[in-house]
Amino acid sequence: MATYAIGDIQGCFSALQKVIDRIRFDPAKDRLWLVGDLVNRGPDSLKVLRYAKSLGPAAVSVLGNHDLHLLAVAAGCAPGRTKDTFQDVLDAPDRDELLNWLRYRPLLFRDHDFLLVHAGLLPQWTSTMAVELAREVEHALQSDAYQEFLRVHYKNGHTQWRDELTGLPRLSVIANALTRLRICTPCGDMEFSYTGPPEQAPSGFLPWFEIPHRKSADVIIVCGHWAAAGLRVLDNVLALDSGCIWGRHLTAVRLEDRQVVQVSCGDRGCRGA
């Protein structure tokens, strides 16, 4: 049995198929960990969702920012964007079944010393605290009033965590950290507009995984979200967004021994496929 973590797919089903073939994935004995952003920008969001759902317990997928965006648009809680490419999901006959499955995915998954999350953790969060905070958002998303959370989340850009936060603003900050974090201050103030390489982060900000004395350094965090950072195999971080959507690679890492498998996504990325 092997566990393979795969970086941001974003509707690139053909690249996903290539990775699955290369690693010889067997759902009867192996497991897939998907870092989120299953959908959007690529051409085949519907195929990716159907495949991930079909794997049942053989796959774990956490929610990414594009997955949340799809849920918000589908619920009428956020406007669509011109670059969105998930209309195939919205028009599908099994739309409601797929969206409901997606809404019940976790924002964070922990198994022993590994923690799977789309973007990252704030420096003041321990791994145990992060699990508990993620459950708060998951409870809201899986409730009958989930539209209220999505509406508030997309109306306000909450960027600062405080322990005393309550209500929907608290949930929004948690969701932003888990699905959008790239850089922050040592105090945990987040900046979402910067998408460039870690080495060129604005003054006062650092990549979240380089913050000194980060309290979640006791686990190995498997994440994606930051295409400009590329593949990073560090002692306690496996960052797997290697820019498939931008024409680079889709990456899988076998967690047991950190063996890396990559497939090319073509000169134009899967958007041009």
DOKE-327077 format. One record per residue: residue number from 0; residue in three letters; chain; x, y, z of N, C-alpha, C, CB in turn. Coordinates in steps of 0.001 Angstrom, whole numbers. Atoms other than C-alpha are relative to their C-alpha. Glycine has a CB too. Example, Ala and Ser with C-alpha at 12.3 -4.5 7.8 and 13.67 -1.06 7.14 Angstrom:
SITE  seq  type  mol      n_u      n_v      n_w     ca_u     ca_v     ca_w      c_u      c_v      c_w     cb_u     cb_v     cb_w
SITE    0   ALA    A      890    -1190        0    12300    -4500     7800      900     1200        0     -992       27     1246
SITE    1   SER    A     -820    -1190      -60    13670    -1060     7140     -770     1090      730      414      462    -1415
This chain:
SITE  seq  type  mol      n_u      n_v      n_w     ca_u     ca_v     ca_w      c_u      c_v      c_w     cb_u     cb_v     cb_w
SITE    0   MET    A      844    -1203        0        0        0        0      874     1245        0     -952       10     1225
SITE    1   ALA    A     -730    -1261       66     1260     3473     -913     -985     1157       21      886       62    -1263
SITE    2   THR    A      800    -1219       -5      -70     6988     -376      687     1030     -872     -203      540     1442
SITE    3   TYR    A     -533     -977      937      441     9471    -3195     -745     1315      169     -108     -510    -1457
SITE    4   ALA    A      576    -1340      -46     -139    13198    -2731      195      651    -1359      645      860     1132
SITE    5   ILE    A      -33     -610     1331     -970    15083    -5942     -344     1482      122     -988     -719     -971
SITE    6   GLY    A      178    -1440      -49     -729    18833    -6481    -1247      486     -722     1193      666     -577
SITE    7   ASP    A     1198     -644      547    -3332    21282    -7826     -310     -510    -1405      177     1524      -23
SITE    8   ILE    A      409      564     1286    -5251    19648   -10690     -725     1040     -853     -901    -1223      216
SITE    9   GLN    A      714    -1110      646    -7593    22541   -11591     -611     -364    -1351      936     1160     -183
SITE   10   GLY    A      695      391     1214    -9597    20681   -14178      865     -611    -1069     -674     1153     -555
SITE   11   CYS    A     -916      594      983    -6560    19182   -15931      -85    -1518       66     1457      471      245
SITE   12   PHE    A      252     1425     -137    -7980    15694   -16245     1000     -839     -780    -1400     -321     -454
SITE   13   SER    A     -952      787      789    -5614    14532   -18983     1319     -162      737      240      655    -1362
SITE   14   ALA    A    -1238       94     -782    -2589    15346   -16807     -194     -925     1192      452     1394      478
SITE   15   LEU    A      282      893    -1127    -4217    13595   -13859       44    -1456     -448    -1374      324      619
SITE   16   GLN    A      -43     1368      520    -4726    10480   -15964     1431     -470     -213     -777      -94    -1308
SITE   17   LYS    A    -1396      363      230    -1057    10521   -16931      709     -328     1310      732     1132     -722
SITE   18   VAL    A     -622      263    -1307       32    10749   -13291     -490    -1324      569     -302     1146      989
SITE   19   ILE    A      578     1246     -524    -2342     7962   -12266      631    -1213     -676    -1531      -17     -204
SITE   20   ASP    A     -632     1101      736     -862     5742   -14991     1466     -168      412      -97      246    -1518
SITE   21   ARG    A    -1423       67     -336     2732     6625   -14093      244     -619     1368      608     1383      -45
SITE   22   ILE    A     -213      534    -1349     2340     5772   -10409     -642    -1379      165     -564      967     1049
SITE   23   ARG    A      688     1293      -44      296     2659   -11248     -923      -85     1207     1017    -1150       34
SITE   24   PHE    A      907      -85    -1142    -2311     3703    -8750    -1038    -1110      -30     -691     1355       28
SITE   25   ASP    A      978     1074     -159    -4464      819    -7489     -927      374     1158      705    -1386      256
SITE   26   PRO    A      896     -432    -1077    -7524     2055    -5547     -355    -1093      985    -1250      544     -581
SITE   27   ALA    A      278     1094     -932    -7883    -1378    -3980     1001      -54     1144        0    -1321     -736
SITE   28   LYS    A    -1008       73    -1056    -4682     -913    -1997      721     1325      253     1009    -1052     -347
SITE   29   ASP    A     -693    -1273     -156    -3246     2588    -2568     -971     1108      398      723      373    -1293
SITE   30   ARG    A      813    -1154     -365    -4479     5996    -1423      525     1239     -720        2      216     1537
SITE   31   LEU    A     -339    -1292      571    -4548     9405    -3102     -335     1106      987     -736      220    -1328
SITE   32   TRP    A      258    -1232     -730    -4230    12695    -1239       36     1136    -1010     1042      221     1157
SITE   33   LEU    A      112    -1091      954    -5424    15603    -3368      -11     1318      772    -1280     -150     -879
SITE   34   VAL    A     -211    -1204     -807    -4352    19058    -2169    -1043     1089     -235     1361      557     -281
SITE   35   GLY    A     1036     -997      235    -7493    20846    -3363      175      705    -1326       -9     1009     1111
SITE   36   ASP    A       88     -599     1334    -8364    23047    -6334     -122    -1101    -1037     1233      893     -297
SITE   37   LEU    A      299     1006     1013    -9794    20117    -8209     -489      645    -1281    -1038     -984      516
SITE   38   VAL    A      724     -594     1120   -11617    22539   -10489      553     1368     -382    -1472      121      340
SITE   39   ASN    A     -110    -1370      482   -11395    25719   -12553     1336      287     -694     -185      954     1150
SITE   40   ARG    A    -1072     -450      897    -9118    27241   -15201      387    -1052    -1030     1222      384      807
SITE   41   GLY    A     -218     1061      980    -8558    23864   -16854    -1299     -385     -680      627    -1222      662
SITE   42   PRO    A     1172      270      836   -10963    22341   -19405     -953    -1077      510      455     -384    -1337
SITE   43   ASP    A      781     1201     -337   -12302    19283   -17556     -308     -103     1492      746    -1245     -448
SITE   44   SER    A      344       39    -1423   -13487    20202   -14054     -997    -1115      301     -573     1348      443
SITE   45   LEU    A     1023     1025     -224   -16470    17875   -14415      619    -1395       64    -1061       53    -1109
SITE   46   LYS    A     -637     1324       11   -14310    14852   -15281      835     -215     1260      884     -163    -1253
SITE   47   VAL    A     -821      136    -1207   -11964    15544   -12368     -880     -274     1214      847     1271      230
SITE   48   LEU    A      897      211    -1138   -14824    15825    -9871     -592    -1399      -24    -1120     1043        2
SITE   49   ARG    A      606     1333       87   -16481    12662   -11126     1015    -1079      343     -570     -244    -1405
SITE   50   TYR    A    -1025     1002     -293   -13216    10736   -10961      331      -22     1490     1271      276     -820
SITE   51   ALA    A     -351      -52    -1419   -12301    11938    -7456    -1120     -593      848      287     1450      435
SITE   52   LYS    A     1144      531     -755   -15789    11153    -6184     -104    -1511     -148    -1305      661     -466
SITE   53   SER    A      138     1435      262   -15734     7692    -7786      977     -844      812      200     -276    -1473
SITE   54   LEU    A    -1016      746     -745   -12653     6719    -5757     -428     -338     1418     1279      784       42
SITE   55   GLY    A      481      284    -1345   -14593     6768    -2496     1100      135     1028     -591    -1384       64
SITE   56   PRO    A     -998     -102    -1073   -12380     6038      526     1442     -140     -465     -273    -1038     1028
SITE   57   ALA    A    -1373      104      511    -9335     5481    -1725      635     1372     -199       15     -769    -1318
SITE   58   ALA    A     -532    -1345      203    -8955     9267    -2033     -478      940     1086     -401      537    -1369
SITE   59   VAL    A      339    -1107     -893    -8886    12212      351      307     1285     -749      793      -78     1364
SITE   60   SER    A     -232    -1305      625    -9315    15705    -1066     -442     1086      962     -756      124    -1358
SITE   61   VAL    A      378    -1163     -809    -9267    18947      895     -470     1116     -931     1197      485      890
SITE   62   LEU    A      531    -1103      794   -11043    22078     -288     1055     1062     -253    -1200      619      692
SITE   63   GLY    A     -838    -1129      358    -9081    24739    -2142     -846     1224     -290      868     -339    -1201
SITE   64   ASN    A      735    -1238      244   -10019    28315    -2940     -869      -83    -1256      970     1162     -122
SITE   65   HIS    A      825      126     1197   -11260    27405    -6428    -1191     -922      228      836     -515    -1159
SITE   66   ASP    A     1127      863     -352   -13427    24631    -4995    -1059      790      767      481    -1204      837
SITE   67   LEU    A      934     -853     -735   -14972    27096    -2548     -683      994     -937      730      748     1125
SITE   68   HIS    A      570     -941      956   -15475    29545    -5407    -1113     -660     -808     1089      541     -937
SITE   69   LEU    A     1042      732      714   -17402    26936    -7378    -1245     -150      863      513    -1377     -431
SITE   70   LEU    A     1144      163     -892   -19628    26230    -4372     -746     1313      189      455     -540     1351
SITE   71   ALA    A      638    -1306     -206   -20269    29949    -3852     -763      449    -1238     1046     1051      373
SITE   72   VAL    A      683     -378     1239   -21137    30595    -7504    -1248     -850     -190      943     -150    -1214
SITE   73   ALA    A     1140      901      170   -23400    27541    -7638    -1144      343      946      435    -1439      222
SITE   74   ALA    A     1016     -345    -1002   -25222    28742    -4498     -512     1425     -160      564     -180     1396
SITE   75   GLY    A      417    -1377      193   -25636    32280    -5836      563      952     1030    -1475       81       15
SITE   76   CYS    A     -590     -808    -1069   -23362    33664    -3110     1194      822     -474      424     -892     1143
SITE   77   ALA    A    -1120     -755      558   -20634    35052    -5365     -173       41    -1508     1381     -634      396
SITE   78   PRO    A      110      -59     1460   -20478    36235    -8976     1057     -869     -668      128     1446     -486
SITE   79   GLY    A     -992      708      778   -18745    34164   -11589     1035      966     -553     -661     -775    -1127
SITE   80   ARG    A    -1074     -794      576   -15505    35385   -13160      198     -404    -1452     1310     -172      803
SITE   81   THR    A     -160      276     1431   -14615    35637   -16820      934    -1178     -262      526     1235     -712
SITE   82   LYS    A     -959     1088      197   -11778    33110   -16361     -489    -1344      549     1312      358      654
SITE   83   ASP    A      525     1259     -529   -13971    30489   -14672     -256     -990    -1132    -1294      245      798
SITE   84   THR    A      207     1042     1017   -14129    27193   -16565     -731    -1204      580     1344     -445     -593
SITE   85   PHE    A      723     1127     -603   -16477    25113   -14414    -1476      -28     -394      118       59     1514
SITE   86   GLN    A     1395       38      443   -19688    25672   -16382     -438    -1423     -289     -196      869    -1243
SITE   87   ASP    A      356     1401      240   -19524    21986   -17291     -571     -650     1249     1218     -784     -480
SITE   88   VAL    A      538      526    -1258   -20121    21192   -13619    -1399      553      248      931      349     1183
SITE   89   LEU    A     1290     -640     -269   -22990    23675   -13297    -1099     -504     -930      130     1507     -133
SITE   90   ASP    A      981      489      968   -24694    22223   -16396     -201    -1511       58      420      392    -1389
SITE   91   ALA    A       24     1466        1   -24156    18554   -15518    -1288     -548      613     1207     -547      761
SITE   92   PRO    A     1201      603     -596   -27141    16271   -14803      216     -451     1441     -448    -1183     -832
SITE   93   ASP    A     -319      405    -1375   -25359    15113   -11644      603     1153      800      968    -1189       -8
SITE   94   ARG    A     -520    -1212     -646   -24515    18703   -10623     -213      -12     1507     -659     1231     -595
SITE   95   ASP    A      306     -112    -1428   -26263    18601    -7247      740    -1056      811    -1506     -127      231
SITE   96   GLU    A     -713     1080     -682   -24715    15267    -6295     1476      329      139     -175    -1321     -753
SITE   97   LEU    A    -1420     -347      -29   -21225    16481    -7185      275     1170      941      486      339    -1405
SITE   98   LEU    A     -196    -1161     -872   -21596    19843    -5434     -182     -370     1459     -967     1118     -375
SITE   99   ASN    A      202      435    -1383   -22928    18161    -2318     1201     -800      484    -1287     -838      126
SITE  100   TRP    A    -1223      750     -350   -19978    15751    -2349     1135      965      285      401     -976    -1139
SITE  101   LEU    A    -1081     -963     -182   -17593    18693    -2721     -170      784     1293       63      957    -1185
SITE  102   ARG    A      264     -789    -1208   -19244    20640       89      363     -779     1268    -1478      417       49
SITE  103   TYR    A     -315      825    -1169   -18575    17732     2453     1468     -426       42     -886    -1231       14
SITE  104   ARG    A    -1433      278     -114   -14837    17585     1748      561      818     1163      754      333    -1338
SITE  105   PRO    A     -618     -751    -1099   -12617    18649     4682      867     1138     -509      834     -927      869
SITE  106   LEU    A     -993    -1021      316   -10475    21755     4719     1390     -434      442     -371     1326      660
SITE  107   LEU    A    -1276      480     -528    -7752    19878     6552     -168    -1460      379      472      850     1228
SITE  108   PHE    A       22     1420     -330    -6913    16208     6964     1332     -365      638     -274     -872    -1264
SITE  109   ARG    A    -1232      407     -667    -4407    14759     9415       35    -1515      169      133      695     1369
SITE  110   ASP    A     -234     1420     -209    -2993    11259     9515     1393     -154      606     -138     -810    -1342
SITE  111   HIS    A    -1260      129     -728     -299    10696    12156      839     1271     -158      790    -1232     -498
SITE  112   ASP    A     -891    -1158       85     2613    13025    11316     -188      813    -1280     1433     -457       95
SITE  113   PHE    A      261     -737     1234     1170    14236     7990    -1291      801      138      -86     -964    -1206
SITE  114   LEU    A     1175     -861      -14    -1272    17092     7576     -208      546    -1408      155     1159     1038
SITE  115   LEU    A      330     -415     1364    -2985    17815     4241     -875     1247       46     -716    -1142     -772
SITE  116   VAL    A      750    -1253       58    -4191    21369     3532      296      653    -1338      369      953     1193
SITE  117   HIS    A     -227     -587     1320    -4591    23415      376     1121     1030        4    -1270      639     -505
SITE  118   ALA    A     -936    -1136       64    -2603    26566     1230     1051      -37     1094     -761     1301       88
SITE  119   GLY    A     -974      -23    -1090     -969    26628     4674     -652      273     1332     1061     1034     -265
SITE  120   LEU    A      470     -278    -1368    -1247    27389     8382      639     1286      494      332    -1182      966
SITE  121   LEU    A     -558    -1196     -621     -797    30626    10263     1041     -393     1040    -1114      855      644
SITE  122   PRO    A    -1127      397     -862     2388    30667    12363     -381     -235     1456     1065     1050      -56
SITE  123   GLN    A      376      171    -1397      560    30901    15704     -917    -1192      234     -665     1244      497
SITE  124   TRP    A      848     1173     -140    -1547    27820    15027      843    -1264      187     -912     -143    -1223
SITE  125   THR    A     -563     1340     -100     -408    24467    16354     -768     -916     -949      -60     -532     1470
SITE  126   SER    A      699      934      879    -1323    21456    14260    -1330     -436      608      877    -1225     -281
SITE  127   THR    A     1248      383     -668    -3929    20434    16842    -1034     1111      -90      262     -351     1466
SITE  128   MET    A      898    -1142       98    -5423    23925    16860     -548      133    -1419      723     1287      416
SITE  129   ALA    A      431     -117     1389    -5557    23959    13061    -1090    -1013     -328     1186     -185     -940
SITE  130   VAL    A     1030     1019      217    -7536    20709    13013    -1327      467      591      424    -1353      625
SITE  131   GLU    A     1220     -452     -661   -10045    22159    15468     -630     1185     -735      298      381     1450
SITE  132   LEU    A      524    -1163      711   -10378    25445    13560     -608     -404    -1342     1108     1036     -214
SITE  133   ALA    A      555      473     1269   -10889    23646    10262    -1367     -626      201      943    -1006     -655
SITE  134   ARG    A     1293      640     -262   -13726    21664    11826    -1102     1046      167       84     -887     1258
SITE  135   GLU    A      999    -1059     -145   -15500    24926    12673     -554      414    -1362      607     1217      718
SITE  136   VAL    A      436     -397     1334   -15605    25924     9009     -746    -1152     -681     1208      443     -854
SITE  137   GLU    A      664     1156      603   -16514    22408     7886    -1430     -137      520      794    -1285      286
SITE  138   HIS    A     1346       78     -577   -19476    22431    10268     -920     1019     -668       45      237     1531
SITE  139   ALA    A      808    -1035      648   -20695    25703     8721     -310     -376    -1446      723     1356       50
SITE  140   LEU    A      202      366     1394   -20229    24433     5159     -973    -1161     -164     1320     -351     -632
SITE  141   GLN    A      834     1192      102   -22061    21208     5876    -1369      177      642      702    -1165      632
SITE  142   SER    A     1287     -285     -618   -24991    22879     7628    -1007      457    -1051      152     1066     1095
SITE  143   ASP    A     1037     -468      914   -28298    23877     6056      146     1482     -322    -1370     -263      590
SITE  144   ALA    A     -177    -1441      197   -27217    27522     6367     1360      316     -628     -143      737     1336
SITE  145   TYR    A    -1351     -197      541   -23976    27114     4413       86     1217     -921      442    -1244     -756
SITE  146   GLN    A      -31    -1169      885   -24996    29859     1962      336     1271      771    -1346      163     -714
SITE  147   GLU    A     -276    -1196     -793   -24816    32424     4766     1501      164      210     -724      -70     1356
SITE  148   PHE    A    -1458      -73     -146   -21168    31553     5434      655      409    -1308      564    -1347      472
SITE  149   LEU    A     -628     -308     1280   -20268    31651     1737     -247     1454     -401     -523     -943    -1088
SITE  150   ARG    A      320    -1384      358   -22023    34991     1264      886      977      761    -1478      301      283
SITE  151   VAL    A     -848     -873     -815   -20129    36629     4129     1464     -165     -381     -193     -299     1495
SITE  152   HIS    A    -1398      286      334   -16856    34955     3175      430      734    -1264      207    -1506     -177
SITE  153   TYR    A     -364     -632     1262   -16945    36360     -353     -298     1500      -30     -724     -677    -1129
SITE  154   LYS    A      275    -1436      -73   -18191    39787      700     1126      748      683    -1306      254      734
SITE  155   ASN    A    -1022     -665     -804   -15337    40535     3094     1326     -742     -116     -440       89     1475
SITE  156   GLY    A    -1331      610       97   -11591    39939     2704      692      -10     1344      861      740    -1020
SITE  157   HIS    A     -557       51    -1349   -10714    38951     6252     1433     -530      -50     -878     -886      923
SITE  158   THR    A    -1422      342      121    -6913    38851     6627      733     -110     1329      685     1018     -842
SITE  159   GLN    A     -692      -16    -1289    -6126    39064    10359     -670     -946      988       36     1422      573
SITE  160   TRP    A      509      935    -1000    -6502    36276    12883      172      557     1401      704    -1347     -118
SITE  161   ARG    A      -72     -291    -1429    -7295    36990    16515     -771    -1085      729     -570     1426      332
SITE  162   ASP    A      646     1086     -729    -8180    34355    19081    -1415      355      425      817     -366     1213
SITE  163   GLU    A     1312     -414     -504   -11155    36412    20228    -1035      184    -1107      136     1284      777
SITE  164   LEU    A      971      -94     1093   -12797    36479    16780    -1142     -993      213      687     -257    -1361
SITE  165   THR    A     1166      868     -126   -16296    35023    16728     -832       62    -1275     -853      403     1224
SITE  166   GLY    A      981      -47     1069   -19057    34239    14291      582     -210    -1384     -704     1295       36
SITE  167   LEU    A     -396      196     1390   -18769    34387    10522     1342      637     -341    -1057      554     -907
SITE  168   PRO    A    -1355     -516      273   -15710    36712    10466     1095     -967      435      200     1335      702
SITE  169   ARG    A     -979      997     -467   -13829    34076    12485      128    -1127    -1027     -416     -577     1388
SITE  170   LEU    A      -21     1098      964   -14821    31347    10033      648      425    -1310    -1416     -506     -259
SITE  171   SER    A     -565     -487     1248   -13841    33507     7079     1525       94       64     -590     1355     -342
SITE  172   VAL    A    -1459      -60     -152   -10323    34142     8421      597    -1401      -36      384      708     1317
SITE  173   ILE    A     -495     1377        1    -9858    30432     9054       31     -551    -1424     -878     -896      905
SITE  174   ALA    A       74      512     1370   -11015    29545     5548     1024      678     -896    -1406      198     -569
SITE  175   ASN    A    -1001     -698      804    -8786    32221     4025     1400     -541      248      -36     1489      295
SITE  176   ALA    A    -1324      525     -313    -5732    30908     5834      203    -1386     -620      200      -64     1520
SITE  177   LEU    A     -149     1377      459    -6359    27292     4891      -28     -130    -1517    -1081     -851      593
SITE  178   THR    A      164      151     1447    -7192    27964     1235      698     1069     -828    -1445        3     -335
SITE  179   ARG    A     -573    -1097      803    -5410    31216      227     1380      469      471     -942     1173       17
SITE  180   LEU    A    -1249     -503     -589    -2326    31735     2419     1219     -327     -860      191     -583     1396
SITE  181   ARG    A    -1336      171      578     1037    32273      748     1024      681      907       66      584    -1450
SITE  182   ILE    A     -927     -766     -824     2774    34999     2727     -751      651     1150      732     1066     -840
SITE  183   CYS    A      585     -675    -1147     2164    36588     6101     1122      641      817     -831     -992      870
SITE  184   THR    A     -974     -558     -932     3892    38600     8808      249    -1018     1111     -496     1364      586
SITE  185   PRO    A     -217      902    -1136     5414    36862    11847    -1167      -17      976     1256      392      733
SITE  186   CYS    A     1192      -45     -857     2231    37953    13662    -1210     -660     -655     -336     1442      349
SITE  187   GLY    A     1083      717      652       76    36145    11106     -937      848     -834     -779     -697     1007
SITE  188   ASP    A      824     -814      890    -1336    39074     9097      254     -453    -1440      312     1531      177
SITE  189   MET    A     -111      600     1327    -2044    37742     5612      -92     1040    -1107    -1077    -1045     -189
SITE  190   GLU    A       51     -829     1208    -1522    39332     2183     -315     -924    -1168     1355      783     -234
SITE  191   PHE    A      455      926     1026    -3433    37724     -674      301      446    -1423    -1457     -209      143
SITE  192   SER    A     -193     -477     1368    -2584    39901    -3658     1333     -467     -602      -73     1518      -30
SITE  193   TYR    A    -1300      415      507     1018    38663    -3918      -39    -1470     -417     1093      231     1060
SITE  194   THR    A       -4     1376      516     1375    35554    -6100     1347     -397     -589    -1078     -163    -1054
SITE  195   GLY    A    -1309      266      584     5044    35757    -7114      813    -1005      783      766     1266     -114
SITE  196   PRO    A     -856      982     -669     7988    33632    -6006      269      376     1449     1317     -144     -744
SITE  197   PRO    A     -241     -275    -1415     8723    33301    -2277     1164      943      248      247    -1279      724
SITE  198   GLU    A    -1208     -786     -224    12121    34947    -2634     -227     1497     -221     1106     -490     -912
SITE  199   GLN    A      271    -1402      295    10517    38218    -3784    -1199      528      779     -234      182    -1485
SITE  200   ALA    A     1138     -436     -818     7857    38544    -1083      198     1439      464     -186     -933     1218
SITE  201   PRO    A     -108    -1397     -432     7087    42159      -70      636      130     1376    -1370      651       10
SITE  202   SER    A     -651     -265    -1286     8972    43710     2839     -969     -201     1155      564     1424       32
SITE  203   GLY    A      822      266    -1176     7659    42569     6202     -753    -1305      -53     -962     1097      189
SITE  204   PHE    A      725     1258      179     6176    39375     4793      984    -1125     -338    -1074      138    -1114
SITE  205   LEU    A     -780     1193      298     7587    35859     4570     -936    -1103     -479      809     -462     1242
SITE  206   PRO    A      801     1196      248     6362    32596     3064     -430     -602     1336      795    -1040     -843
SITE  207   TRP    A      517      476    -1290     4184    31085     5770      873    -1101      588    -1430     -508     -159
SITE  208   PHE    A     -794     1124     -512     6459    28035     6012     1412      409      415       82    -1088    -1047
SITE  209   GLU    A    -1304     -487     -436     9536    30215     6645      -80      907     1219      668      732    -1124
SITE  210   ILE    A      139     -829    -1197     8146    32120     9633      749     -661     1155    -1503      212      364
SITE  211   PRO    A     -739      593    -1125    10538    31586    12575     -955     -456     1110     1020     1013      565
SITE  212   HIS    A      737      528    -1142     9166    29457    15415    -1460     -304     -342       63      983     1153
SITE  213   ARG    A     1356      404      396     6091    28388    13438     -443    -1179      863      -55     -375    -1519
SITE  214   LYS    A      433      972    -1004     4023    26322    15873     -468    -1333     -586    -1104      590      816
SITE  215   SER    A      428     1259      619     3012    23652    13345     1167     -768     -599    -1037      271    -1075
SITE  216   ALA    A    -1179      650      577     6569    22567    12574      180    -1438      475     1237      797      335
SITE  217   ASP    A     -116     1365     -515     5971    19289    14427     -616    -1027     -942     -658      -99     1362
SITE  218   VAL    A      590      927      956     4108    17787    11451      532      316    -1398    -1554       79       33
SITE  219   ILE    A     -366     -209     1401     4815    17370     7741    -1252      473     -725      587    -1314     -658
SITE  220   ILE    A     1167     -586      637     2415    19659     5909       85     -198    -1508     -120     1496      348
SITE  221   VAL    A      112      237     1433     1371    18602     2414     -992     1022     -551     -458    -1479     -311
SITE  222   CYS    A      830    -1114      446       -5    21552      467      228      286    -1479      293     1253      834
SITE  223   GLY    A     -151     -452     1373     -357    23283    -2902     -175     1505      -66    -1006     -702     -922
SITE  224   HIS    A      496    -1372       97    -1829    26631    -4018      984     1001     -580     -407      460     1334
SITE  225   TRP    A     -957    -1049      337     1421    28497    -4774      834     -436    -1197      910      327     1209
SITE  226   ALA    A     -676      469     1212     2393    27818    -8394     1370      633     -176     -853      290    -1216
SITE  227   ALA    A    -1290     -680      170     5200    30408    -8370     1065     -548      931     -158     1488      233
SITE  228   ALA    A     -968      631     -912     6828    28573    -5462      517    -1305     -577     -637     -253     1376
SITE  229   GLY    A     -412     1256      608     6942    25352    -7474       91    -1129     1011     1326      171     -688
SITE  230   LEU    A     -174     1160     -869     7715    21934    -6052     1063      294     1052      384    -1250     -823
SITE  231   ARG    A     -950     -186    -1101     9371    22211    -2634     -117    -1198      937     -266     1348      769
SITE  232   VAL    A      -51     1167     -878    10362    19077     -734      918      355     1155      500    -1290     -761
SITE  233   LEU    A     -732     -436    -1176    11419    20312     2694     -191    -1008     1127     -458     1405      440
SITE  234   ASP    A       88      939    -1116    11845    18590     6040    -1438     -161      488      889      465     1149
SITE  235   ASN    A     1358       95     -549     8338    19444     7227    -1053      672     -879      -37      615     1377
SITE  236   VAL    A      967     -530      966     6645    20861     4111      224     -679    -1357      129     1559     -128
SITE  237   LEU    A       -8      492     1372     5788    19196      805     -965      876     -779     -398    -1528      -85
SITE  238   ALA    A      813     -924      780     4539    21973    -1497      -43     -495    -1437      560     1456       77
SITE  239   LEU    A      118      809     1212     3181    20349    -4650     -620      713    -1190     -796    -1202      296
SITE  240   ASP    A      555     -699     1161     1709    23048    -6908     1149      350     -935     -791     1288      427
SITE  241   SER    A    -1096     -215      947     4127    22812    -9816     -497      585    -1318      734    -1309     -262
SITE  242   GLY    A      431     -820     1113     2048    24928   -12200     -504     -722    -1220     1079      837     -395
SITE  243   CYS    A      528      714     1166      283    22395   -14406     -845      927     -867     -835    -1215      443
SITE  244   ILE    A      901     -870      752    -2284    25003   -15403      766     1027     -821     -961      705      944
SITE  245   TRP    A     -829     -983      709      563    27263   -16558      996     -651     -949      744      862      994
SITE  246   GLY    A     -852      651      985     2224    24688   -18782     1224     -671      573      424      979    -1001
SITE  247   ARG    A    -1172      622     -599     4657    23172   -16303     -261    -1481      303      400      745     1283
SITE  248   HIS    A      138     1411     -333     4025    19915   -14430    -1122     -227     1011     1314     -542      546
SITE  249   LEU    A      828      499    -1089     1535    17980   -12357      857     -986      770    -1338     -665     -523
SITE  250   THR    A     -937      743     -847     3366    16420    -9424     -724     -931      963      882      966      782
SITE  251   ALA    A      418      937    -1044     2773    13361    -7274     1218     -356      834     -656    -1284     -610
SITE  252   VAL    A    -1072      422     -908     4871    12458    -4228     -504    -1174      816      459     1172      931
SITE  253   ARG    A      338     1141     -845     4801     9065    -2544      467      326     1417      659    -1334     -534
SITE  254   LEU    A     -318     -496    -1335     4654     9947     1138      939     -926      763    -1268      193      788
SITE  255   GLU    A     -821      945     -758     6375     6805     2377     1492      232     -210     -353    -1423     -389
SITE  256   ASP    A    -1436     -171      265     9714     7632      718      327     1279     -771      519    -1188     -771
SITE  257   ARG    A     -160    -1287      690     9183    11048     -967      440     -144    -1457     1003      849      740
SITE  258   GLN    A     -279      142     1421     9620     9648    -4454     -904      935     -784     -192    -1464     -461
SITE  259   VAL    A      725    -1003      781     8575    12370    -6940     -266     -519    -1413      794     1325      -54
SITE  260   VAL    A      386      327     1370     6681    11667   -10163     -650     1237     -593     -967    -1240      -56
SITE  261   GLN    A      565    -1165      656     5929    14501   -12597     -339     -316    -1451      967     1181       77
SITE  262   VAL    A      337       82     1417     4159    14711   -15943      -91     1415     -544    -1338     -779     -229
SITE  263   SER    A       49    -1308      640     4417    17595   -18384    -1430      358     -363      888       27    -1246
SITE  264   CYS    A     1343     -469      356     1321    19713   -18932        0      794    -1296     -573      850     1119
SITE  265   GLY    A      -45     -639     1301     2466    21124   -22286      369     1465       52    -1305     -146     -669
SITE  266   ASP    A     -472    -1378       66     3659    24514   -23446    -1038     1001      471      413      332    -1399
SITE  267   ARG    A     1051     -942     -360      293    26189   -22909     -784     -435     1238     -944      176    -1161
SITE  268   GLY    A      763      506    -1129     -821    24157   -19922    -1258     -684     -496     -349     1130      976
SITE  269   CYS    A     1198      750      430    -4026    22153   -19931    -1092      939     -467     -528     -881     1141
SITE  270   ARG    A      973     -944      554    -5949    25345   -20771        4      -34    -1523      292     1419      491
SITE  271   GLY    A      -84       41     1455    -4691    24887   -24305     -186    -1391     -569     1314      543     -445
SITE  272   ALA    A      137     1389      459    -5339    21159   -24464    -1254     -178     -859      -49     -960     1205
